[in-house]
């Protein structure tokens, strides 16, 4: 859901005005695009209602909740996810608050015009942030459970250290070789720079199922910058935790070896 944090009010000629933030402008632009694209749908719906038979000659009209439920997974959620993924302030937007309820209400009214449904605080919305973190954890765990790394703390530590480098395999489809990163500067001749930014297997495996969720969106909100930044943080944090855990284990083993030799 969307929550825009209002900017500070400024006084002008005895009146109070609020300067819109970049997030508010982005959401307003997206909402305007949604409303423009749904004008025809609203018109068609009105005409259809005008010529519809009376209740006495037709089946009972569905309740507002039934109308929204019918379009929830196929239309409403994809549009909501699309807006969320493109959010320029993904950590501030789509949080608990009345503004979020208002934004989702606008979205429901546009996607399902004339439904009569009123969005409430307790309405169920999938929690994307937690889902992204869990998916990133599972992807990284599966990678380090392969025969090449399973139960090999030193191998995991070495790969995780390489992956966390800006030119490493966390972000890039074709990363700079680990040996080059260790012994060379990026400015030196012969240094192989990475290619395929945001196309690493970690990102592809994480983003592919998430982007499937926007199919059927009724809006056009721009590139998914917000979800990319969230995915990057999730993968980096998970690999970083693997690195830290292995580093601690390696230090413990070394300390024990030194202790044995000392005595």
C-alpha positions in Angstrom: 0.0 0.0 0.0 1.0 3.6 -0.4 1.9 6.1 2.3 3.2 9.4 1.3 5.0 11.4 3.9 3.9 15.1 3.6 6.5 17.7 3.3 6.8 20.6 5.8 4.1 23.3 5.5 5.1 26.8 4.4 3.3 30.0 5.3 2.3 32.3 2.4 0.2 35.5 2.8 -1.3 34.1 6.0 -2.3 30.8 4.5 -0.7 27.4 4.9 0.4 25.5 1.8 2.0 22.1 1.4 4.7 21.5 -1.2 4.2 18.0 -2.7 7.1 15.6 -2.4 8.6 13.7 -5.4 6.7 10.6 -4.2 3.4 12.5 -4.1 4.0 13.8 -7.6 4.9 10.3 -8.9 1.8 8.8 -7.3 -0.4 11.6 -8.6 0.9 11.2 -12.1 0.3 7.4 -12.0 -3.2 7.9 -10.6 -3.9 10.4 -13.4 -2.7 7.9 -16.0 -4.9 5.2 -14.5 -8.0 7.5 -14.5 -7.4 8.5 -18.1 -7.0 4.9 -19.2 -10.2 3.9 -17.4 -12.5 6.7 -18.8 -13.8 4.5 -21.5 -14.4 1.6 -19.1 -16.4 3.9 -16.8 -18.5 5.1 -19.7 -19.2 1.6 -20.9 -20.1 0.5 -17.4 -22.5 3.5 -17.1 -24.2 2.7 -20.4 -24.4 -1.0 -19.4 -26.1 -0.1 -16.1 -28.5 2.2 -17.9 -29.9 -0.5 -20.2 -29.6 -3.3 -17.6 -32.9 -5.1 -16.8 -34.5 -4.4 -13.4 -33.8 -6.5 -10.4 -37.2 -8.1 -10.7 -36.3 -9.5 -14.1 -32.7 -10.4 -13.5 -30.6 -12.2 -11.0 -29.5 -10.4 -7.8 -26.7 -7.9 -8.3 -23.4 -9.0 -6.7 -22.4 -7.3 -3.5 -19.5 -4.8 -3.6 -17.2 -7.3 -1.9 -18.1 -10.0 -4.4 -17.4 -7.6 -7.3 -14.0 -6.7 -5.9 -13.2 -10.3 -5.0 -13.8 -11.4 -8.6 -11.2 -8.9 -9.8 -8.8 -9.1 -6.8 -6.2 -11.5 -8.1 -6.5 -10.8 -11.8 -6.7 -7.0 -11.8 -6.3 -5.3 -8.4 -3.3 -7.0 -7.0 -1.3 -6.8 -10.3 -2.0 -3.0 -10.4 -1.0 -2.6 -6.8 2.2 -4.6 -7.2 3.0 -2.5 -10.3 2.7 0.7 -8.4 4.7 -0.7 -5.5 7.5 -2.0 -7.7 7.9 1.4 -9.4 7.8 3.4 -6.1 10.7 5.9 -5.9 10.5 5.7 -2.0 9.7 2.0 -1.5 10.6 2.1 2.2 8.3 5.0 3.0 5.4 4.2 0.7 2.9 1.3 1.0 3.0 1.3 4.8 0.2 1.3 7.4 -1.8 4.5 7.5 -4.9 6.3 6.3 -3.2 7.6 3.2 -2.5 4.0 2.2 -6.2 3.2 2.5 -7.1 6.2 0.4 -4.6 5.3 -2.3 -5.9 1.7 -2.5 -9.4 3.0 -2.5 -8.6 5.2 -5.6 -6.9 2.2 -7.2 -10.0 -0.1 -6.6 -12.4 2.6 -7.9 -10.3 2.8 -11.1 -9.7 -0.9 -11.7 -13.3 -1.9 -10.7 -15.4 1.3 -11.4 -18.8 1.7 -9.7 -18.2 -1.3 -7.4 -19.3 0.6 -4.3 -16.6 -1.2 -2.3 -15.0 0.7 0.7 -11.4 -0.2 1.5 -10.8 -0.7 5.3 -7.6 -0.9 7.4 -8.0 -4.6 8.0 -8.4 -5.6 4.3 -5.9 -8.3 3.4 -2.9 -7.2 1.2 0.0 -9.5 0.4 3.2 -8.4 2.2 5.8 -8.0 -0.5 8.7 -6.9 1.6 8.8 -10.0 3.8 8.2 -12.2 0.7 11.2 -10.7 -1.1 13.4 -11.3 1.9 12.3 -14.9 2.3 12.8 -15.6 -1.4 16.3 -14.0 -1.4 17.2 -16.2 1.6 16.0 -19.4 0.0 17.9 -18.6 -3.3 21.2 -17.9 -1.5 20.8 -20.9 0.8 20.2 -23.2 -2.2 23.2 -21.8 -4.0 25.5 -22.5 -1.0 24.0 -25.9 -0.5 25.4 -27.1 -3.8 28.2 -29.7 -3.7 30.7 -27.0 -4.5 30.0 -25.2 -1.2 28.0 -27.4 1.1 29.7 -27.6 4.5 32.8 -25.8 3.1 33.1 -22.7 5.2 36.3 -21.5 3.5 34.8 -21.9 0.0 31.6 -20.0 1.0 33.6 -17.2 2.6 35.8 -16.8 -0.5 32.8 -16.7 -2.8 30.7 -14.5 -0.6 33.6 -12.0 -0.3 33.9 -12.0 -4.2 30.1 -11.7 -4.6 29.9 -8.6 -2.3 32.4 -6.7 -4.4 30.8 -4.2 -6.8 32.1 -6.1 -9.8 31.3 -9.5 -8.3 28.6 -12.1 -9.2 26.0 -10.7 -6.8 25.0 -8.0 -9.3 26.5 -9.0 -12.6 25.8 -11.7 -15.1 29.5 -11.8 -16.2 31.5 -10.7 -13.1 35.1 -9.7 -13.0 37.2 -12.8 -12.1 38.0 -13.0 -8.4 41.8 -13.2 -9.1 41.6 -9.9 -11.1 39.8 -8.1 -8.3 42.4 -9.3 -5.8 45.6 -8.3 -7.7 44.5 -5.6 -10.2 43.0 -2.1 -10.2 39.9 -1.4 -12.4 42.0 1.2 -14.1 44.8 -1.2 -15.1 45.0 -2.5 -18.7 43.6 -6.0 -19.0 41.2 -5.6 -16.1 38.0 -7.3 -17.2 35.0 -5.2 -16.2 31.7 -6.9 -15.4 28.7 -7.0 -17.8 25.1 -7.6 -17.4 24.3 -5.4 -14.4 21.2 -6.6 -12.5 21.3 -9.8 -14.6 23.1 -12.2 -12.2 21.5 -15.5 -11.5 20.6 -14.3 -8.0 18.6 -11.4 -9.4 17.0 -13.3 -12.2 15.9 -16.1 -9.9 14.5 -13.5 -7.4 12.9 -11.0 -9.9 11.3 -13.4 -12.4 8.5 -14.7 -10.2 7.9 -11.3 -8.7 7.5 -9.6 -12.1 5.0 -12.3 -13.0 2.7 -10.7 -10.4 2.2 -7.5 -12.4 0.6 -9.2 -15.4 -2.9 -7.7 -15.8 -1.9 -4.3 -14.3 -4.2 -1.5 -15.3 -1.5 1.2 -14.9 1.8 2.3 -16.3 4.0 3.5 -13.4 7.5 3.4 -15.0 10.6 1.2 -14.5 10.6 -1.1 -11.4 13.3 0.9 -9.6 11.9 0.4 -6.2 11.7 -3.4 -6.4 15.2 -3.5 -7.9 16.7 -1.6 -4.9 14.7 -3.8 -2.5 15.9 -7.0 -4.2 19.5 -5.8 -4.2 19.4 -5.1 -0.5 17.7 -8.5 0.2 20.3 -10.5 -1.7 23.3 -8.5 -0.4 22.1 -8.8 3.2 21.6 -12.6 2.8 25.0 -13.2 1.2 26.6 -10.8 3.8 25.1 -12.9 6.6 26.7 -16.0 5.0 30.0 -14.3 4.8 29.9 -13.1 8.4 28.9 -16.6 9.7 31.7 -18.3 7.8 34.2 -15.7 8.9 33.3 -16.2 12.5 33.5 -20.0 12.2 37.0 -19.7 10.5 38.2 -17.4 13.3 36.9 -19.9 15.9 38.7 -22.8 14.2 42.0 -20.8 13.9 41.7 -19.8 17.5 41.3 -23.4 18.6 44.3 -24.5 16.5 46.5 -21.8 17.9 45.3 -22.8 21.4 46.3 -26.4 20.8 49.7 -25.4 19.5 50.3 -23.0 22.4 49.6 -25.7 25.0 
